[in-house]
Amino acid sequence: MKKVFFALILSLFSVNFCFADENIARLEEECKSVINKPKVKVLSSYGKLQYDFTKDNAYLKKETEKKYNEQNIKLQSDLTPVGLTKVRDNFEFNMNIGQIEVSRGYKCFYPESIEVYLGYSFPVIYVSNELKKDSCMYKVAMRHEKTHMQMYIDGLDYFLPKLKRTVKGLYDNIGVKVVKSGINYEEVARELNEAYVSVVEDKVTKWRADIAKEQMKLDSLEHYVLENLICEEEEAFIAEKQNKE
C-alpha cells in the first residue's frame, strides 16, 4: 500500500537578483544558498503480531496458492500447507514544498520537509485448526511461520538504514526547481514531488521483491518435504517405543 502526499507552501521571503539573461542553473544555486536543507524524518513499525487458529487446510491452501501465483510459481496440487503468515507493508511519502522568488519573473520551488513511513500492519500467523495442539506438525508449522515473521522483521531492519540514507540524500541529488512566474505552480510542485518520491519508490519496490524472493525460499517444496519427514520420523520413533513397552 502506498500513500503519497505533498503540500505547496507559499513563502513571503524573496531574493531579487537582476540578470539580463537569467540562467536557470545559476538561479537554482542561488536559491539553494538562501534556503535550509529540508527536515527529514523516516518512521517505521513492525505492527502488532496476531495469531489465528480458526482457519482450515482448504483456506490456507487457497491463500498460499495466491502467494505462489504472485511470484509466478505453481503450488503442487498434493501439497497442503498447514500454516501461513500474512503481512501488509505500508509506504507513505509526504513532502512540504516551499517557494520563493529568486529573480524578477522567476520562482524557486524547494522541499521544506520530507517524511517517509515504511512499516508493517496487521501481521497475522495462521495455523490450521485441523492440527492437534502440541503435535509435531503443529510445532513445526508454528516454528515455520515464526521464521517467516522474523524474516520480515530482519528484512525491514536491514533496509531501513539504506532507506534513511536515500531519503537524506534526495535534496543533494535532486535539488530545487526554478521556473518562470505565472505558470501552473501546482503542476510544478507535483513534478518536484514526483522526482523525489520516484527515487524512494524504486528502492522500496526492489526491497519488496527481495523480501518476497527470500520468503519463497522458506516455502520451497524441498523445505516442506523436510518438515514432513521430521514429523514422520518422530511419529515412527514414538510408535516403535510404544511397541517395545
Phi and psi in degrees as GROMACS dihedral restraints (atoms count N, CA, C in turn):
[ dihedral_restraints ]
;  ai    aj    ak    al  type     phi  dphi    fc
    3     4     5     6     1  -128.9    20    10
    4     5     6     7     1   137.7    20    10
    6     7     8     9     1  -129.8    20    10
    7     8     9    10     1   129.6    20    10
    9    10    11    12     1  -126.2    20    10
   10    11    12    13     1   127.2    20    10
   12    13    14    15     1  -128.6    20    10
   13    14    15    16     1   148.9    20    10
   15    16    17    18     1  -147.4    20    10
   16    17    18    19     1   149.9    20    10
   18    19    20    21     1  -128.4    20    10
   19    20    21    22     1   133.0    20    10
   21    22    23    24     1   -93.4    20    10
   22    23    24    25     1   120.4    20    10
   24    25    26    27     1  -113.9    20    10
   25    26    27    28     1   127.0    20    10
   27    28    29    30     1   -86.4    20    10
   28    29    30    31     1   123.2    20    10
   30    31    32    33     1  -101.4    20    10
   31    32    33    34     1   138.7    20    10
   33    34    35    36     1   -84.3    20    10
   34    35    36    37     1    -7.4    20    10
   36    37    38    39     1   -76.6    20    10
   37    38    39    40     1   135.6    20    10
   39    40    41    42     1  -136.6    20    10
   40    41    42    43     1   150.4    20    10
   42    43    44    45     1  -123.9    20    10
   43    44    45    46     1   123.0    20    10
   45    46    47    48     1  -104.4    20    10
   46    47    48    49     1   111.2    20    10
   48    49    50    51     1  -114.8    20    10
   49    50    51    52     1   137.9    20    10
   51    52    53    54     1  -108.2    20    10
   52    53    54    55     1   117.8    20    10
   54    55    56    57     1  -129.4    20    10
   55    56    57    58     1   140.3    20    10
   57    58    59    60     1   -70.0    20    10
   58    59    60    61     1   -37.3    20    10
   60    61    62    63     1  -137.1    20    10
   61    62    63    64     1    89.5    20    10
   63    64    65    66     1   -61.4    20    10
   64    65    66    67     1   138.5    20    10
   66    67    68    69     1  -106.5    20    10
   67    68    69    70     1   121.1    20    10
   69    70    71    72     1   -58.9    20    10
   70    71    72    73     1   -44.9    20    10
   72    73    74    75     1   -60.3    20    10
   73    74    75    76     1   -40.8    20    10
   75    76    77    78     1   -68.9    20    10
   76    77    78    79     1   -39.2    20    10
   78    79    80    81     1   -64.4    20    10
   79    80    81    82     1   -35.3    20    10
   81    82    83    84     1   -64.6    20    10
   82    83    84    85     1   -39.8    20    10
   84    85    86    87     1   -67.0    20    10
   85    86    87    88     1   -39.3    20    10
   87    88    89    90     1   -62.7    20    10
   88    89    90    91     1   -40.1    20    10
   90    91    92    93     1   -62.1    20    10
   91    92    93    94     1   -47.1    20    10
   93    94    95    96     1   -64.9    20    10
   94    95    96    97     1   -23.4    20    10
   96    97    98    99     1   -75.6    20    10
   97    98    99   100     1   -15.8    20    10
   99   100   101   102     1  -116.4    20    10
  100   101   102   103     1    -1.6    20    10
  102   103   104   105     1  -111.3    20    10
  103   104   105   106     1   163.6    20    10
  105   106   107   108     1   -91.1    20    10
  106   107   108   109     1   153.4    20    10
  108   109   110   111     1   -64.3    20    10
  109   110   111   112     1   150.2    20    10
  111   112   113   114     1   -65.9    20    10
  112   113   114   115     1   146.6    20    10
  114   115   116   117     1   -75.0    20    10
  115   116   117   118     1   131.9    20    10
  117   118   119   120     1  -118.6    20    10
  118   119   120   121     1   134.7    20    10
  120   121   122   123     1  -139.0    20    10
  121   122   123   124     1   131.0    20    10
  123   124   125   126     1  -121.0    20    10
  124   125   126   127     1   122.2    20    10
  126   127   128   129     1  -116.9    20    10
  127   128   129   130     1   156.0    20    10
  129   130   131   132     1  -156.2    20    10
  130   131   132   133     1   165.8    20    10
  132   133   134   135     1  -159.8    20    10
  133   134   135   136     1   146.5    20    10
  135   136   137   138     1   -83.8    20    10
  136   137   138   139     1   -16.4    20    10
  138   139   140   141     1    79.2    20    10
  139   140   141   142     1   171.5    20    10
  141   142   143   144     1  -102.3    20    10
  142   143   144   145     1   112.5    20    10
  144   145   146   147     1   -67.3    20    10
  145   146   147   148     1   135.1    20    10
  147   148   149   150     1  -127.9    20    10
  148   149   150   151     1   157.9    20    10
  150   151   152   153     1  -116.7    20    10
  151   152   153   154     1   143.0    20    10
  153   154   155   156     1  -131.4    20    10
  154   155   156   157     1   117.5    20    10
  156   157   158   159     1  -112.8    20    10
  157   158   159   160     1    22.9    20    10
  159   160   161   162     1  -101.2    20    10
  160   161   162   163     1    -7.7    20    10
  162   163   164   165     1   -95.3    20    10
  163   164   165   166     1   144.4    20    10
  165   166   167   168     1   -91.8    20    10
  166   167   168   169     1   179.2    20    10
  168   169   170   171     1   -62.3    20    10
  169   170   171   172     1   -37.0    20    10
  171   172   173   174     1   -62.3    20    10
  172   173   174   175     1   -42.7    20    10
  174   175   176   177     1   -64.2    20    10
  175   176   177   178     1   -45.7    20    10
  177   178   179   180     1   -65.2    20    10
  178   179   180   181     1   -35.8    20    10
  180   181   182   183     1   -67.6    20    10
  181   182   183   184     1   -42.6    20    10
  183   184   185   186     1   -61.4    20    10
  184   185   186   187     1   -44.2    20    10
  186   187   188   189     1   -69.7    20    10
  187   188   189   190     1   -34.6    20    10
  189   190   191   192     1   -68.4    20    10
  190   191   192   193     1   -37.4    20    10
  192   193   194   195     1   -60.2    20    10
  193   194   195   196     1   -39.5    20    10
  195   196   197   198     1   -60.7    20    10
  196   197   198   199     1   -44.0    20    10
  198   199   200   201     1   -61.5    20    10
  199   200   201   202     1   -42.5    20    10
  201   202   203   204     1   -65.2    20    10
  202   203   204   205     1   -44.1    20    10
  204   205   206   207     1   -60.6    20    10
  205   206   207   208     1   -34.9    20    10
  207   208   209   210     1   -61.5    20    10
  208   209   210   211     1   -26.7    20    10
  210   211   212   213     1  -100.4    20    10
  211   212   213   214     1    11.6    20    10
  213   214   215   216     1    58.5    20    10
  214   215   216   217     1    39.2    20    10
  216   217   218   219     1  -122.2    20    10
  217   218   219   220     1   141.0    20    10
  219   220   221   222     1   -97.8    20    10
  220   221   222   223     1   128.7    20    10
  222   223   224   225     1   -77.7    20    10
  223   224   225   226     1   130.3    20    10
  225   226   227   228     1   -61.7    20    10
  226   227   228   229     1   138.3    20    10
  228   229   230   231     1   -63.2    20    10
  229   230   231   232     1   -30.1    20    10
  231   232   233   234     1   -89.7    20    10
  232   233   234   235     1     5.9    20    10
  234   235   236   237     1   -96.5    20    10
  235   236   237   238     1   125.8    20    10
  237   238   239   240     1  -121.5    20    10
  238   239   240   241     1    97.6    20    10
  240   241   242   243     1   -64.3    20    10
  241   242   243   244     1   141.2    20    10
  243   244   245   246     1  -113.6    20    10
  244   245   246   247     1     8.4    20    10
  246   247   248   249     1  -151.2    20    10
  247   248   249   250     1   160.2    20    10
  249   250   251   252     1  -160.5    20    10
  250   251   252   253     1   141.7    20    10
  252   253   254   255     1  -119.2    20    10
  253   254   255   256     1   124.4    20    10
  255   256   257   258     1  -113.4    20    10
  256   257   258   259     1   128.3    20    10
  258   259   260   261     1  -136.5    20    10
  259   260   261   262     1   131.2    20    10
  261   262   263   264     1  -107.2    20    10
  262   263   264   265     1   128.6    20    10
  264   265   266   267     1  -103.1    20    10
  265   266   267   268     1   144.1    20    10
  267   268   269   270     1  -117.7    20    10
  268   269   270   271     1   131.6    20    10
  270   271   272   273     1  -121.3    20    10
  271   272   273   274     1   124.1    20    10
  273   274   275   276     1  -130.3    20    10
  274   275   276   277     1   139.3    20    10
  276   277   278   279     1  -129.7    20    10
  277   278   279   280     1   123.3    20    10
  279   280   281   282     1  -131.6    20    10
  280   281   282   283     1   120.7    20    10
  282   283   284   285     1  -130.5    20    10
  283   284   285   286     1   128.3    20    10
  285   286   287   288     1   -92.9    20    10
  286   287   288   289     1   129.7    20    10
  288   289   290   291     1  -113.7    20    10
  289   290   291   292     1   126.7    20    10
  291   292   293   294     1  -103.6    20    10
  292   293   294   295     1   169.3    20    10
  294   295   296   297     1  -146.5    20    10
  295   296   297   298     1   144.2    20    10
  297   298   299   300     1  -139.0    20    10
  298   299   300   301     1   158.5    20    10
  300   301   302   303     1   -90.0    20    10
  301   302   303   304     1   122.0    20    10
  303   304   305   306     1  -101.6    20    10
  304   305   306   307     1   -15.7    20    10
  306   307   308   309     1  -164.7    20    10
  307   308   309   310     1   160.6    20    10
  309   310   311   312     1   -57.6    20    10
  310   311   312   313     1   114.6    20    10
  312   313   314   315     1    91.9    20    10
  313   314   315   316     1     4.4    20    10
  315   316   317   318     1  -132.3    20    10
  316   317   318   319     1   135.6    20    10
  318   319   320   321     1  -119.4    20    10
  319   320   321   322     1   147.0    20    10
  321   322   323   324     1  -112.7    20    10
  322   323   324   325     1   129.0    20    10
  324   325   326   327     1  -106.8    20    10
  325   326   327   328     1   135.3    20    10
  327   328   329   330     1  -149.7    20    10
  328   329   330   331     1   154.7    20    10
  330   331   332   333     1   -78.7    20    10
  331   332   333   334     1   126.6    20    10
  333   334   335   336     1   -89.4    20    10
  334   335   336   337     1   -36.8    20    10
  336   337   338   339     1  -153.0    20    10
  337   338   339   340     1   149.3    20    10
  339   340   341   342     1  -132.5    20    10
  340   341   342   343     1   128.6    20    10
  342   343   344   345     1  -128.9    20    10
  343   344   345   346     1   126.3    20    10
  345   346   347   348     1  -122.9    20    10
  346   347   348   349     1   136.7    20    10
  348   349   350   351     1  -124.1    20    10
  349   350   351   352     1   131.1    20    10
  351   352   353   354     1  -140.4    20    10
  352   353   354   355     1   118.4    20    10
  354   355   356   357     1  -166.1    20    10
  355   356   357   358     1   179.6    20    10
  357   358   359   360     1  -101.7    20    10
  358   359   360   361     1   150.9    20    10
  360   361   362   363     1  -139.0    20    10
  361   362   363   364     1   145.9    20    10
  363   364   365   366     1    54.4    20    10
  364   365   366   367     1    45.9    20    10
  366   367   368   369     1   -69.8    20    10
  367   368   369   370     1   130.7    20    10
  369   370   371   372     1  -133.8    20    10
  370   371   372   373     1   133.0    20    10
  372   373   374   375     1  -103.4    20    10
  373   374   375   376     1   122.7    20    10
  375   376   377   378     1  -103.7    20    10
  376   377   378   379     1   135.6    20    10
  378   379   380   381     1  -129.6    20    10
  379   380   381   382     1   132.9    20    10
  381   382   383   384     1   -55.4    20    10
  382   383   384   385     1   138.1    20    10
  384   385   386   387     1   -77.8    20    10
  385   386   387   388     1    -2.0    20    10
  387   388   389   390     1   -90.7    20    10
  388   389   390   391     1    -3.3    20    10
  390   391   392   393     1   -91.6    20    10
  391   392   393   394     1   138.0    20    10
  393   394   395   396     1   -76.4    20    10
  394   395   396   397     1   128.1    20    10
  396   397   398   399     1   -58.6    20    10
  397   398   399   400     1   138.1    20    10
  399   400   401   402     1    73.2    20    10
  400   401   402   403     1     4.8    20    10
  402   403   404   405     1   -72.7    20    10
  403   404   405   406     1   167.4    20    10
  405   406   407   408     1   -60.3    20    10
  406   407   408   409     1   -47.4    20    10
  408   409   410   411     1   -66.3    20    10
  409   410   411   412     1   -32.8    20    10
  411   412   413   414     1   -62.9    20    10
  412   413   414   415     1   -46.2    20    10
  414   415   416   417     1   -66.5    20    10
  415   416   417   418     1   -40.4    20    10
  417   418   419   420     1   -65.0    20    10
  418   419   420   421     1   -43.5    20    10
  420   421   422   423     1   -63.0    20    10
  421   422   423   424     1   -43.6    20    10
  423   424   425   426     1   -62.9    20    10
  424   425   426   427     1   -44.8    20    10
  426   427   428   429     1   -64.2    20    10
  427   428   429   430     1   -39.5    20    10
  429   430   431   432     1   -61.3    20    10
  430   431   432   433     1   -47.9    20    10
  432   433   434   435     1   -71.5    20    10
  433   434   435   436     1   -34.4    20    10
  435   436   437   438     1   -65.7    20    10
  436   437   438   439     1   -32.7    20    10
  438   439   440   441     1   -66.0    20    10
  439   440   441   442     1   -41.0    20    10
  441   442   443   444     1   -56.7    20    10
  442   443   444   445     1   -47.8    20    10
  444   445   446   447     1   -63.1    20    10
  445   446   447   448     1   -40.6    20    10
  447   448   449   450     1   -65.1    20    10
  448   449   450   451     1   -34.2    20    10
  450   451   452   453     1   -65.6    20    10
  451   452   453   454     1   -39.1    20    10
  453   454   455   456     1   -62.2    20    10
  454   455   456   457     1   -44.7    20    10
  456   457   458   459     1   -64.7    20    10
  457   458   459   460     1   -46.3    20    10
  459   460   461   462     1   -62.7    20    10
  460   461   462   463     1   -38.9    20    10
  462   463   464   465     1   -64.2    20    10
  463   464   465   466     1   -40.4    20    10
  465   466   467   468     1   -68.2    20    10
  466   467   468   469     1   -43.3    20    10
  468   469   470   471     1   -60.7    20    10
  469   470   471   472     1   -38.0    20    10
  471   472   473   474     1   -69.6    20    10
  472   473   474   475     1   -37.3    20    10
  474   475   476   477     1   -82.2    20    10
  475   476   477   478     1   -30.5    20    10
  477   478   479   480     1   -55.6    20    10
  478   479   480   481     1   -46.3    20    10
  480   481   482   483     1   -59.2    20    10
  481   482   483   484     1   -38.1    20    10
  483   484   485   486     1   -65.5    20    10
  484   485   486   487     1   -41.1    20    10
  486   487   488   489     1   -62.5    20    10
  487   488   489   490     1   -42.9    20    10
  489   490   491   492     1   -62.6    20    10
  490   491   492   493     1   -41.9    20    10
  492   493   494   495     1   -64.1    20    10
  493   494   495   496     1   -39.6    20    10
  495   496   497   498     1   -62.5    20    10
  496   497   498   499     1   -47.4    20    10
  498   499   500   501     1   -65.0    20    10
  499   500   501   502     1   -42.2    20    10
  501   502   503   504     1   -66.9    20    10
  502   503   504   505     1   -25.2    20    10
  504   505   506   507     1   -90.2    20    10
  505   506   507   508     1    -3.3    20    10
  507   508   509   510     1   -60.0    20    10
  508   509   510   511     1   -45.7    20    10
  510   511   512   513     1   -62.9    20    10
  511   512   513   514     1   -43.6    20    10
  513   514   515   516     1   -65.7    20    10
  514   515   516   517     1   -32.0    20    10
  516   517   518   519     1   -87.4    20    10
  517   518   519   520     1   -30.6    20    10
  519   520   521   522     1  -107.8    20    10
  520   521   522   523     1   -43.6    20    10
  522   523   524   525     1    78.6    20    10
  523   524   525   526     1  -138.8    20    10
  525   526   527   528     1  -120.4    20    10
  526   527   528   529     1   177.9    20    10
  528   529   530   531     1  -133.5    20    10
  529   530   531   532     1   120.1    20    10
  531   532   533   534     1  -105.2    20    10
  532   533   534   535     1   130.2    20    10
  534   535   536   537     1  -137.4    20    10
  535   536   537   538     1   164.3    20    10
  537   538   539   540     1   -71.0    20    10
  538   539   540   541     1   145.3    20    10
  540   541   542   543     1   -65.0    20    10
  541   542   543   544     1   151.6    20    10
  543   544   545   546     1    96.0    20    10
  544   545   546   547     1    -7.8    20    10
  546   547   548   549     1   -86.6    20    10
  547   548   549   550     1  -178.9    20    10
  549   550   551   552     1   -73.3    20    10
  550   551   552   553     1    99.0    20    10
  552   553   554   555     1   -64.8    20    10
  553   554   555   556     1   -33.7    20    10
  555   556   557   558     1   -61.8    20    10
  556   557   558   559     1   -40.4    20    10
  558   559   560   561     1   -68.6    20    10
  559   560   561   562     1   -37.9    20    10
  561   562   563   564     1   -62.7    20    10
  562   563   564   565     1   -45.6    20    10
  564   565   566   567     1   -62.4    20    10
  565   566   567   568     1   -39.6    20    10
  567   568   569   570     1   -64.5    20    10
  568   569   570   571     1   -41.0    20    10
  570   571   572   573     1   -64.8    20    10
  571   572   573   574     1   -41.1    20    10
  573   574   575   576     1   -65.7    20    10
  574   575   576   577     1   -42.2    20    10
  576   577   578   579     1   -61.3    20    10
  577   578   579   580     1   -42.5    20    10
  579   580   581   582     1   -64.2    20    10
  580   581   582   583     1   -38.1    20    10
  582   583   584   585     1   -61.2    20    10
  583   584   585   586     1   -38.4    20    10
  585   586   587   588     1   -75.0    20    10
  586   587   588   589     1   -49.9    20    10
  588   589   590   591     1   -68.2    20    10
  589   590   591   592     1   -31.7    20    10
  591   592   593   594     1   -63.5    20    10
  592   593   594   595     1   -34.8    20    10
  594   595   596   597     1   -64.4    20    10
  595   596   597   598     1   -46.5    20    10
  597   598   599   600     1   -67.9    20    10
  598   599   600   601     1   -41.6    20    10
  600   601   602   603     1   -61.9    20    10
  601   602   603   604     1   -38.4    20    10
  603   604   605   606     1   -61.7    20    10
  604   605   606   607     1   -41.4    20    10
  606   607   608   609     1   -64.5    20    10
  607   608   609   610     1   -44.2    20    10
  609   610   611   612     1   -65.2    20    10
  610   611   612   613     1   -40.8    20    10
  612   613   614   615     1   -61.3    20    10
  613   614   615   616     1   -43.1    20    10
  615   616   617   618     1   -65.8    20    10
  616   617   618   619     1   -41.1    20    10
  618   619   620   621     1   -59.9    20    10
  619   620   621   622     1   -44.3    20    10
  621   622   623   624     1   -58.2    20    10
  622   623   624   625     1   -43.5    20    10
  624   625   626   627     1   -64.8    20    10
  625   626   627   628     1   -40.9    20    10
  627   628   629   630     1   -64.8    20    10
  628   629   630   631     1   -42.1    20    10
  630   631   632   633     1   -62.0    20    10
  631   632   633   634     1   -46.7    20    10
  633   634   635   636     1   -61.3    20    10
  634   635   636   637     1   -38.9    20    10
  636   637   638   639     1   -65.0    20    10
  637   638   639   640     1   -43.4    20    10
  639   640   641   642     1   -67.1    20    10
  640   641   642   643     1   -38.6    20    10
  642   643   644   645     1   -63.6    20    10
  643   644   645   646     1   -37.0    20    10
  645   646   647   648     1   -68.3    20    10
  646   647   648   649     1   -24.1    20    10
  648   649   650   651     1   -64.5    20    10
  649   650   651   652     1   -37.8    20    10
  651   652   653   654     1   -71.1    20    10
  652   653   654   655     1   -27.4    20    10
  654   655   656   657     1   -96.0    20    10
  655   656   657   658     1    21.5    20    10
  657   658   659   660     1   -70.4    20    10
  658   659   660   661     1   156.1    20    10
  660   661   662   663     1   -58.4    20    10
  661   662   663   664     1   -40.5    20    10
  663   664   665   666     1   -60.2    20    10
  664   665   666   667     1   -39.3    20    10
  666   667   668   669     1   -69.5    20    10
  667   668   669   670     1   -41.0    20    10
  669   670   671   672     1   -62.6    20    10
  670   671   672   673     1   -41.9    20    10
  672   673   674   675     1   -62.2    20    10
  673   674   675   676     1   -42.9    20    10
  675   676   677   678     1   -61.1    20    10
  676   677   678   679     1   -42.7    20    10
  678   679   680   681     1   -65.4    20    10
  679   680   681   682     1   -39.1    20    10
  681   682   683   684     1   -65.1    20    10
  682   683   684   685     1   -39.1    20    10
  684   685   686   687     1   -63.0    20    10
  685   686   687   688     1   -37.7    20    10
  687   688   689   690     1   -56.9    20    10
  688   689   690   691     1   -46.0    20    10
  690   691   692   693     1   -74.5    20    10
  691   692   693   694     1   -35.3    20    10
  693   694   695   696     1   -62.9    20    10
  694   695   696   697     1   -42.1    20    10
  696   697   698   699     1   -68.1    20    10
  697   698   699   700     1   -37.5    20    10
  699   700   701   702     1   -66.4    20    10
  700   701   702   703     1   -42.7    20    10
  702   703   704   705     1   -64.9    20    10
  703   704   705   706     1   -38.7    20    10
  705   706   707   708     1   -65.3    20    10
  706   707   708   709     1   -40.1    20    10
  708   709   710   711     1   -64.0    20    10
  709   710   711   712     1   -43.6    20    10
  711   712   713   714     1   -65.4    20    10
  712   713   714   715     1   -41.6    20    10
  714   715   716   717     1   -63.4    20    10
  715   716   717   718     1   -43.1    20    10
  717   718   719   720     1   -63.2    20    10
  718   719   720   721     1   -41.0    20    10
  720   721   722   723     1   -64.7    20    10
  721   722   723   724     1   -41.1    20    10
  723   724   725   726     1   -67.2    20    10
  724   725   726   727     1   -35.6    20    10
  726   727   728   729     1   -66.2    20    10
  727   728   729   730     1   -37.0    20    10
  729   730   731   732     1   -68.4    20    10
  730   731   732   733     1   -31.7    20    10
